[in-house]
């Protein structure tokens, strides 16, 4: 069995996140563990099940990033993997800026 690999490089990135379950409209506050162009990993990850559709909002250095996503991975109730499914252009630019900064720092 082949291990699943991420589609893009992941970079250590810690910031507060508001995750909204689109089915229940419940808001959950978590923290990011890492970030990529396609998604992020959150901790703690015990609040949603695989397949849940979410809206994610995170703030870093005064900029707000928002996207819609889907929970694609849960690990031992300690981590939650979210894949971004829809990002508006202005938020995509913010995400790309953050990733560029992380690359420059050598993470």
N, C-alpha and C positions, 0 to 999 in steps of 0.2 A: 504494500500500500504506500502510495506516494504522499509525502507531507505537503499540505497546502502552503504555498508561499504568497506573501503579500504582492500586490500588483505594483507597488511603488515603495521607495525607501520610506521607512518610518523614522521619525526623529523624536527624541525625548522632548516633551512639551507639557507643562503643567499649568493649568488655569481652571477657573471655575466654569462649569457648564450647567445650563438649564436645559433639561431634556423633557420634552412634552410628549407623552404617549398620545398619539392621534386618535386612538379608540376611546380612551377614558378621559382625555383632556387633563390627566394628572401631570403636574410639574414635579420633576425630580432634580435635585441639585447634586451634582457629582463633580469630579475632577478628571481632567484628561491625564493620561499617562504618556501617550504618544500621539503624533499627528502625521498624516500623509496627505497627498493630493486627492486620495479617494476615500479617506475615512479617518477614524480615530479610535483609540482604546480608552475606556473610562473605568474608573474605580470609585467606589465599590460597584460591582456589576450585578448585584443580586435583585434588582428591581424589575427587570423586564425579561420576557422570554424571547427566544430566537424567532425571528420573523416579524416582531413588533415594528410598526411604522412609527417614526418619531420626527419631531422637529427639534433641531439642536441649535442652541445659541451660546456663543462663548465670546468673552471679551478679553483682549490682550493689548496692553499699552494704549488704551483709549479707543481701540477699534473694535467694532462688533461684527462677528461673523455669524451668519445664519444659513441653515440648509435643512432640507428634508433628508431623512435617511431611513435605514432599516437595520435592525439588530441582526447581525450575521454570525455572531459568535458569543458564547458565554463560557467562562472557564471557572469551574469550582466556586461559583458565586462570588468571585473576587474581581473579575474583569468582564467588561462588556465591549464587544467589537461592533462599531457602527460604520456602515458603508453609506457614503453620501449618494443619494439618488437624484437630487435636484438642487442646484445652486444657481442663484441669480448672478448675472455677470458682475455686478459690483461686489458681491461677496466672494466670487471666484478670484477677483483681483486681490482682495485682502488675504485670502488663503495662500495664493501664490507668493505674495510679499512675505508672509510669515515663513513659508517653506524656504524661500531664498535666504532669509536671515539665518535660519537654522543651519542651512548648508554652509554659509559663510563662517559660522562659528565652529564648524567642524564636527557637528553632531552626527 
